[in-house]
Amino acid sequence: MMMGVGMKTTRQRLAGIVAGAGLAVASAIGLSACATSGYNQLAIADQKDIHRVEVYLNGLVTLQAHFAQDGPAQQQGDGIFLYAPEKFEMVYDVPRSLHAVALNGKLVLRDSETGSVTHISLKRNPLGLLLRHPISFSKEVQVTNVARGAESLQVSLAEANNPSQGLLTLQFSDIGGKLSLVGMQGVDARRHHFGLSFFDVQENVPVPDGSFILPE
């Protein structure tokens, strides 16, 4: 599954992380050139679930999980994902040379194999929504879709002033009314997809010392 990962350039690998955001339903939803902010236009049931997501995300002090990454071609990997308000970090086990930190509106990835460091702005990227605090989907964000399963909920989001740049879908388990983030899916303006699936999720526990330091 992971063959060929080491042959990707840092910029190609990074593209798999910040591809933008969404899932296969993006093709059905479409990425309009213009959109309205917020979610007041949605059904009452959808609005209630979106508010639940806002409350859940804003209540997180930390989140730690193992992740499996799926992206274009062979841009795959796995490792540890760490989240705290306004920042997140990905420490890769496969490929071991990669370390990414998102902070202050940008994502910085270091490839220790080549020594290269790549900076990508997330200010107009849907993935940058995770760097805001408090997180609110009522301003500058377009909620494009809400989908429910037997014990799951997912919400698709785009930047209201530039929705064609990408779509981010947050995926949650929803058991007994309790939400837990279990994945993210994305699609960029060129319809390149990526996904992160989370396992062994732990919420509001101390993160390792030295976390969330931008690579140099």
N, C-alpha and C positions, 0 to 999 in steps of 0.2 A: 504493500500500500504506500510505503514511504519512499520507494525507490525514486531516485532522481532529484530529491529535495535539495541535496547538497550542491547540485549543479545550477540552481537558480541564483540570480543576482540578488543583492540586497533590495534593490528597487522593485524587482518582480515579487519578492517575498512580501515586501511591505504592501504592495498593491493587493495582495491576498488578504491582508488584515484590514486595510482602510478602503476596501473596494467601494464603500458607500453604505449600502445596506438594504435588505428585504428578503423575500423568498419567492417561490415559483408563482405565487398568486400575484406578484407584481405585474406579470404580463397581462393578467385579467383586469387588474385595477387600472393599469396605465399610469404613466408619470406625466401629468399635465404640466404645461408651461406656466400655468398660473393656478393659485389655490387660495383659499381663505384660511385664516388662522383658527386654531382651536378645534373644538368638537361639539359646539352647540347645535350644529346641523345634523348630528347623529341621533339615533333613537335613544330614548331615555335609558333603556337597559344598557346600551353601549356607553353612555355618559357615566353611568354609575360604575361600570367596570374600569373605565379609564381613570376615574377618580381613585378607585381602589389601587390601581397601579401607581399613581402619583404618591399616595400615602405610603405604600409599601417601599418604594424607592427612596423616599425622603426619610423613612425610618431606619434605613440601613446605616449602621456605623461602619461596618466592614462586611465584605463577602469574599470567601475563598472557595476555590473549586479546582478540580482537575478539568482540563479542557481538551477537546479534540477539534482540530481545525480542518475544514474542508474548503478548498478554493479552486480557482480555475486550473485546468491541467493537473499538474502534480504539486500544487502549492498546498501542502498538507503539513500537519504537525500536531504535537500535543505537549502539554506541560501544565503549569500552574497559573491560574488567573486570580488576581487580587483586585478588589475594588474598595474604594472609600470615597466619600463625597468629593467630587471635582477631580478625581484621578483614577486611573487603573493601570495595571501592570500585567505583562505576560512573560513568564519565565519558561522558555522552551526546554523540554527534554529531547524532542525531535523537531527540527535539527538543534543540537545542543549549542550551536554557536550563536543563537539569536536571543535577544533580550529587548523587550519593547516596554516603554513607559509613556503614558499619556497624562499630560499635566499642562496647565497654563495655556489651554487652547491648541496644543500641538502634540503630535505623537513622535517620539524619538526611538529609533531602532538601531541597535548596535550589532554588527556581525563580527564576533571576536575572531572568526576564521580569517577574515580579510582586513579587519581593523576599521572598516568603514562605518560611519555614523550617518543616518539619513533622518532628515527632519520633514515632517508633513503637517501642514496646518489642518486642524479639525474645526476651524471656526465656521466654515460653510459646508461641513460634512455631517450627515446625520449621526455618525458615530460620536460627534462632539456633543450631542445631547446628554450623553452620560457624564460630561464634565461640568454640567451646570448644577448649581445648588442654590436654593431648592429647585428641584425639577418640576417644571410646569408645562403641560401640553395645551394651555389655553392661549399662549402668546408665542408668536413667531414659529409655531409648529403646526403642521397640518396632520391630523389623525386621518389616515386614509382607509383604515380597515380595522375591525374588531372581529375576532373569530374565537369561538368557544368549542371545547370538546367535553367529554365526560368529566375529566379532571384536569383540564388545561384551558389556558387563555393565552391569546397572542394579540398584540397591538402593533400596527404598522404606522410608521411616522416618517415625515419628510420636513425639510425646511420650507416654511410657507412661502417665503419670497423666492425660492429657487428649487421647487420640488423635482425638477427634471434631473438634478444632480445626483439623486440617489434616494433609496428607501431603506429604513431600518425597521426590522421586525423584532420585537422583544417577545420571548416565549417564556411562559410561566407554567409551573404546575399549580393547580388550584384545587386543593383537597380540603374539604371541610371549611371552605371559605378562606383558607390560608394560602397566600401566594408565595411562590419561591421562584427566583429566576433560574431557568434551566437551559437557556440558549439564546442566541442571536443569529439572525439571518440577514443577508444584505445583498443589494444589487446596485451597481453604479450606473452612471449615465450611458455606458456602453453595454449595459446588461450583463456585466461580469458578476457572478455570484460568489459569495463566500458564506461560511457558516461556522459558528462556534457552538458546540454542545458541552454543557457543564455536568459534571458528575461529583458525587461526594461533597455537595454544597454545604458550607458552614457559614452561618450568618452571625455577625456581631461578636466575633472572637478576635483576640489580638493577632495582628499580622506580624510576620518576622521583622526583626530589627533590620534597618537599612532598606526597607521597601520604599517604592515610589521616588527613588532618586534617579534623575535623568541621566542616561548613559553619556559618557564623554569619549 
